[in-house]
Amino acid sequence: MGRNLYDETIATGKMKPKWFFYLIIIAIFLGSGLYATGYATYSFLVMGEWWMVLLFGSFFALFLGIAFKIYRLTQNKKPTKIIAVAEEEAYTIYAINEWTEEEKVTKIHYGTMDRILIGVWTNRGFKGRKSDYVGARLIIRHPDADGEMIYTSSVVFDEEVLTGWNERIQEFAIPASITSLIISEVLPEQFDTLFQTIDAQPFDGSFSVKEFFERQDQLVMWHADRDPLSDRI
């Protein structure tokens, strides 16, 4: 299996966000708008022109609201970009915050993967329907540095990448199961319940994940209150 290379200039977080220049332009525009509308509002207030105060005051409030939203966006501590790389011996996930340039790296060696669940990932708004196959969501159970079992989730859209997972599941004898249920919106705190109650069948990597999903008559969303007597992985 060939090694997938990862652009280190992106992974290290040393590259400035590509939209940094545009952010400066937006800041200048908003600053000018706030100054102009604020000055006009104050001037008309002094003159007692209440309709003009209302008009320019509304524009001032609009600019202020946009500025506040952009400021909150820059304070976001969550990753804005996630890149997953299938290396020869491990699966590495880079979670990058392009605002702060912080990066969290999670490396999972294939030999330590306790179980993989493969389910349907679908975009809620895709073509206005919820039942279209878009990609696969992989939820991997594996030990952390202290030996405690944790979960890592990854979404795969490319069939070639899914085929690579077929090969790894067979090569490293990773216990895996597959379900036709939609698990796009399952939260990390629900993963334990998901693994205990979901309808799933053993997956040995011998057939196409995409074709398995596309053969289904209907794709159904998984819910935490599903029948616990259903097949378990």
C-alpha positions as CSV (number, residue, x, y, z in Angstrom):
1,M,0.0,0.0,0.0
2,G,1.4,3.3,-1.0
3,R,2.1,6.1,1.5
4,N,-0.1,9.2,1.3
5,L,2.0,12.3,1.6
6,Y,0.8,15.3,3.6
7,D,1.8,18.9,2.9
8,E,3.8,19.8,5.9
9,T,3.4,23.6,5.2
10,I,-0.3,23.1,6.1
11,A,0.2,20.6,8.9
12,T,2.6,22.8,10.9
13,G,0.2,25.7,11.2
14,K,2.9,28.1,10.2
15,M,1.1,29.2,7.0
16,K,-1.1,32.3,7.5
17,P,-4.8,31.7,6.6
18,K,-5.3,32.4,2.9
19,W,-8.1,34.8,3.7
20,F,-6.0,36.9,6.1
21,F,-5.6,39.7,3.5
22,Y,-9.4,39.8,3.0
23,L,-9.9,40.0,6.7
24,I,-7.9,43.2,6.8
25,I,-10.0,44.7,4.0
26,I,-13.2,43.8,5.8
27,A,-11.9,45.3,9.0
28,I,-11.1,48.6,7.2
29,F,-14.5,48.6,5.6
30,L,-16.3,48.0,8.8
31,G,-14.2,50.5,10.7
32,S,-15.0,53.2,8.1
33,G,-18.7,52.3,8.1
34,L,-18.9,52.4,11.9
35,Y,-17.1,55.8,12.0
36,A,-19.2,57.3,9.2
37,T,-22.6,56.1,10.5
38,G,-21.7,56.9,14.1
39,Y,-20.7,60.4,13.2
40,A,-23.8,61.0,11.1
41,T,-26.0,59.6,13.9
42,Y,-24.5,61.9,16.5
43,S,-24.7,64.9,14.1
44,F,-28.4,64.4,13.3
45,L,-29.1,63.8,17.0
46,V,-27.6,67.2,17.9
47,M,-29.8,68.8,15.1
48,G,-32.9,66.9,16.3
49,E,-33.4,65.2,12.9
50,W,-34.9,62.0,14.4
51,W,-35.8,60.3,11.2
52,M,-32.2,60.6,10.0
53,V,-31.0,59.5,13.5
54,L,-33.1,56.4,13.1
55,L,-31.8,55.7,9.6
56,F,-28.1,56.1,10.3
57,G,-28.5,54.6,13.7
58,S,-29.8,51.4,12.0
59,F,-26.8,51.3,9.7
60,F,-24.5,51.8,12.7
61,A,-26.2,49.0,14.6
62,L,-25.8,46.8,11.4
63,F,-22.1,47.5,11.0
64,L,-21.6,46.9,14.8
65,G,-23.4,43.6,14.6
66,I,-21.3,42.4,11.7
67,A,-18.1,43.5,13.4
68,F,-19.2,41.6,16.6
69,K,-19.9,38.4,14.6
70,I,-16.5,38.5,12.9
71,Y,-14.8,39.1,16.2
72,R,-16.5,36.1,17.7
73,L,-15.5,34.1,14.6
74,T,-11.8,34.9,15.2
75,Q,-12.2,33.7,18.8
76,N,-13.3,30.3,17.7
77,K,-11.3,27.6,19.5
78,K,-12.6,24.7,17.5
79,P,-10.9,23.3,14.4
80,T,-11.7,25.0,11.1
81,K,-10.0,22.3,9.0
82,I,-9.6,18.6,9.5
83,I,-7.3,16.6,7.3
84,A,-7.0,12.8,7.7
85,V,-4.0,11.0,6.3
86,A,-3.8,7.2,5.9
87,E,-0.2,6.4,6.4
88,E,1.5,3.0,6.2
89,E,1.1,2.0,9.8
90,A,-1.3,4.6,11.3
91,Y,-4.2,6.9,10.6
92,T,-3.3,10.5,11.4
93,I,-5.9,13.2,11.8
94,Y,-4.8,16.9,11.8
95,A,-7.4,19.2,13.4
96,I,-6.3,22.8,12.5
97,N,-7.7,26.1,13.7
98,E,-6.9,28.6,10.9
99,W,-7.6,31.6,13.1
100,T,-5.2,30.7,15.9
101,E,-2.9,28.4,13.8
102,E,-3.2,25.8,16.5
103,E,-3.1,22.2,15.5
104,K,-4.1,18.9,17.2
105,V,-2.7,15.7,15.8
106,T,-4.3,12.3,16.5
107,K,-2.3,9.3,15.4
108,I,-4.0,5.9,15.6
109,H,-2.0,2.8,14.7
110,Y,-4.0,0.2,12.8
111,G,-2.9,-2.5,15.1
112,T,-4.4,-0.8,18.1
113,M,-7.9,-0.2,16.6
114,D,-10.3,-2.1,18.7
115,R,-13.3,-1.7,16.4
116,I,-14.5,0.3,13.4
117,L,-18.1,1.1,12.6
118,I,-18.9,2.3,9.1
119,G,-22.2,4.1,8.5
120,V,-23.8,6.5,6.1
121,W,-22.9,10.2,6.2
122,T,-25.3,12.4,4.4
123,N,-25.7,16.2,4.1
124,R,-29.0,17.3,5.6
125,G,-29.6,19.8,2.8
126,F,-28.3,17.6,-0.1
127,K,-30.9,18.1,-2.9
128,G,-33.5,18.9,-0.3
129,R,-33.6,15.4,1.0
130,K,-32.1,13.5,3.9
131,S,-31.9,10.0,2.4
132,D,-29.2,10.5,-0.3
133,Y,-25.9,8.7,0.0
134,V,-23.1,11.2,0.1
135,G,-20.3,9.5,2.0
136,A,-19.3,7.2,4.8
137,R,-18.6,8.0,8.4
138,L,-16.0,5.9,10.2
139,I,-16.1,5.8,14.0
140,I,-12.9,4.1,15.3
141,R,-12.7,2.8,18.9
142,H,-9.1,2.7,20.1
143,P,-7.0,3.2,23.3
144,D,-5.5,6.6,24.3
145,A,-2.1,7.1,25.8
146,D,-3.4,5.8,29.2
147,G,-5.0,2.8,27.7
148,E,-8.6,4.1,28.0
149,M,-10.9,3.4,25.1
150,I,-11.9,6.5,23.2
151,Y,-13.5,7.2,19.8
152,T,-12.3,9.0,16.8
153,S,-14.6,9.9,13.9
154,S,-13.7,10.5,10.2
155,V,-15.8,11.2,7.1
156,V,-14.8,9.7,3.8
157,F,-16.3,10.8,0.4
158,D,-13.9,9.3,-2.1
159,E,-14.5,5.7,-3.1
160,E,-10.7,5.2,-3.6
161,V,-10.1,6.1,0.0
162,L,-12.8,3.7,1.1
163,T,-11.1,1.0,-0.9
164,G,-7.9,1.8,1.0
165,W,-9.8,1.1,4.2
166,N,-11.0,-2.2,2.8
167,E,-7.3,-3.2,2.3
168,R,-6.3,-2.0,5.8
169,I,-9.1,-3.8,7.5
170,Q,-8.0,-7.0,5.8
171,E,-4.2,-6.5,6.2
172,F,-4.4,-5.6,9.9
173,A,-7.4,-7.8,10.8
174,I,-9.3,-4.9,12.2
175,P,-12.7,-5.8,13.7
176,A,-15.2,-3.8,11.6
177,S,-18.9,-3.6,11.1
178,I,-21.1,-1.8,8.6
179,T,-24.6,-0.4,8.8
180,S,-26.9,1.3,6.3
181,L,-28.2,3.7,9.0
182,I,-27.4,7.4,8.7
183,I,-25.0,8.3,11.5
184,S,-24.1,11.8,10.4
185,E,-25.6,13.6,13.4
186,V,-24.4,11.2,16.1
187,L,-22.6,13.1,18.8
188,P,-19.4,11.9,20.4
189,E,-21.1,11.4,23.8
190,Q,-23.6,9.0,22.0
191,F,-20.9,6.8,20.5
192,D,-21.1,4.2,23.4
193,T,-24.8,3.9,22.9
194,L,-24.4,3.8,19.2
195,F,-22.0,0.8,19.4
196,Q,-24.3,-1.1,21.7
197,T,-27.6,-0.7,19.9
198,I,-27.0,-0.1,16.1
199,D,-28.0,-2.6,13.4
200,A,-24.7,-3.6,11.9
201,Q,-23.2,-6.6,10.1
202,P,-19.5,-7.8,10.2
203,F,-17.4,-6.2,7.5
204,D,-14.2,-7.9,6.3
205,G,-13.4,-5.5,3.6
206,S,-14.4,-7.9,0.8
207,F,-17.1,-5.7,-0.8
208,S,-17.6,-2.0,-1.8
209,V,-18.9,0.3,0.9
210,K,-20.4,2.6,-1.7
211,E,-22.2,-0.2,-3.5
212,F,-23.5,-1.5,-0.1
213,F,-25.0,1.8,0.7
214,E,-26.4,2.4,-2.8
215,R,-28.2,-1.1,-2.8
216,Q,-30.3,0.0,0.2
217,D,-34.0,0.8,-0.7
218,Q,-34.1,3.5,2.0
219,L,-31.6,5.1,4.3
220,V,-32.8,5.8,7.8
221,M,-31.4,8.0,10.5
222,W,-30.1,6.4,13.7
223,H,-31.6,7.5,17.0
224,A,-30.4,6.8,20.5
225,D,-33.8,5.3,21.4
226,R,-33.5,2.5,18.8
227,D,-34.5,-1.0,19.8
228,P,-31.6,-2.4,21.9
229,L,-32.5,-5.9,20.8
230,S,-31.3,-5.1,17.2
231,D,-28.1,-6.7,16.0
232,R,-25.0,-5.5,17.8
233,I,-21.5,-5.1,16.6
